[in-house]
Amino acid sequence: MKILFIISSSIAAKKCESIIKLLVDNKIEIKIILTENSKKMINISKLKKITNGKIYTDNSEKNNKMLHIDLSRKANLVVVCPATANTIAKFANGYGDNLASTTLLASNKQIIFVPAMNVQMWNNKINQKNIKFLKDNGIEFVGPQYGKLYCGEKGFGRLANEKLIVNTIIKNLKLTKIFKGKQCLVTAGPTIEEIDPIRYISNYSSGKQGYEIAEQLVLSGAKVTLISGPTNLSAPNKVKLIKIKTADDMFKEVKKIKNIDIGIFASAVSDFKPKNKFNSKINKNDIKKIEVKKNIDILKYIGTLRKNRPKLVIGFAAETENIQRAVSKLNEKKCDLIVYNNINNSNKVFGSNYNKITLITKYKKFSFPKMSKAKCAKKIISTVNNLYFN
């Protein structure tokens, strides 16, 4: 397994040598990027010896203008340790003015930040806003820890414990290959059922949770097809995207796909559609002319298939009532697992970056606190792996 290890200019950079040695001892191949100021804080010759000379700086790009692309693609995981407030701010705001920052922006891999800085810098509202933004977008943070800092002050800002850093890196490395070779299908977003040329039946689904799941599956080594209703989201890298509009469109596309290992049906398919679409705008006085009928239940169709059923069928239950509705859905639609989220007014889900989920199987329930949809996706993927593939 391969790591790209970025060292930014914190005094805690001195601790990186022992961390890198522990990783190398675990048979992990490491390439290192040093920022200009971090070069002054570490023993480069020792690092070269540990990593067999795989160290890069801003000067390295003179002979390879695409180095930031090459480095980001050839790693299984990217680690920024220590991560300064400056490095965090650059990445959160899309700045790329050196090899480290451009490589981060070019990366399509899981990224881990290990921050170290003064306590007031850590607590600064702008810094915390940047950290929250990165966490919401799937970046993992390790630390910092509480204690006496190099400047003499006391508080949060110390680099995390070496063992915690190494264990977190190894855990994430394992996740990058858990679904290697697996064929996965994800559905996401709403469907639209037209009443007339300007009106339709739909729902508030943004598609964010489904897209996050698709991205995490790719990061776990899977081959992913994403069938998506109308959203304003960009498909994750390496995902095959199929765009649809109606429930019938989605059903047709789902039926085409065979030999699926894991099917995750996160889309909010409209339960109803007009019996007939009006060719011109219907007058408001003619509202009684609108008749509706049930859409096909795609999840139930897939779950009850005798042939070509995915090996694992995972559904979603967005309910305003109690969890028993989700349990009933699990049994009725023959799912292996249901992701339940309560969508009452006090727990807004649609359109937000957060979710509060409970994973339900026939035998167990796994409840999680409110967290970003990116983190929810990680919990779903890791739980599925632990339950069905370990």
Sequence and secondary structure as in RCSB ss.txt:
>XXXX:A:sequence
MKILFIISSSIAAKKCESIIKLLVDNKIEIKIILTENSKKMINISKLKKITNGKIYTDNSEKNNKMLHIDLSRKA
NLVVVCPATANTIAKFANGYGDNLASTTLLASNKQIIFVPAMNVQMWNNKINQKNIKFLKDNGIEFVGPQYGKLY
CGEKGFGRLANEKLIVNTIIKNLKLTKIFKGKQCLVTAGPTIEEIDPIRYISNYSSGKQGYEIAEQLVLSGAKVT
LISGPTNLSAPNKVKLIKIKTADDMFKEVKKIKNIDIGIFASAVSDFKPKNKFNSKINKNDIKKIEVKKNIDILK
YIGTLRKNRPKLVIGFAAETENIQRAVSKLNEKKCDLIVYNNINNSNKVFGSNYNKITLITKYKKFSFPKMSKAK
CAKKIISTVNNLYFN
>XXXX:A:secstr
 EEEEEE S GGGGGHHHHHHHHHHTT EEEEEE TTGGGTS HHHHHHHHTT EE GGGGGS TTHHHHHHHS 
SEEEEEEE HHHHHHHHTT   SHHHHHHHH  SEEEEEE   HHHHH HHHHHHHHHHHHTT EE   EEEE T
TS EEEEE   HHHHHHHHHHHHHHTTTTTT EEEEEESB  EESSSS EE     SHHHHHHHHHHHHTT EEE
EEE S S    TTEEEEE  SHHHHHHHHHH  S SEEEE  B  SEEESS  SS   GGGGGG  EEE   HHH
HHHT SSS  SEEEEEEEESS THHHHHHHHHTT SEEEEEE STTS  TTSSEE EEEE SS EEE  SEEHHH
HHHHHHHHHHHHHT 
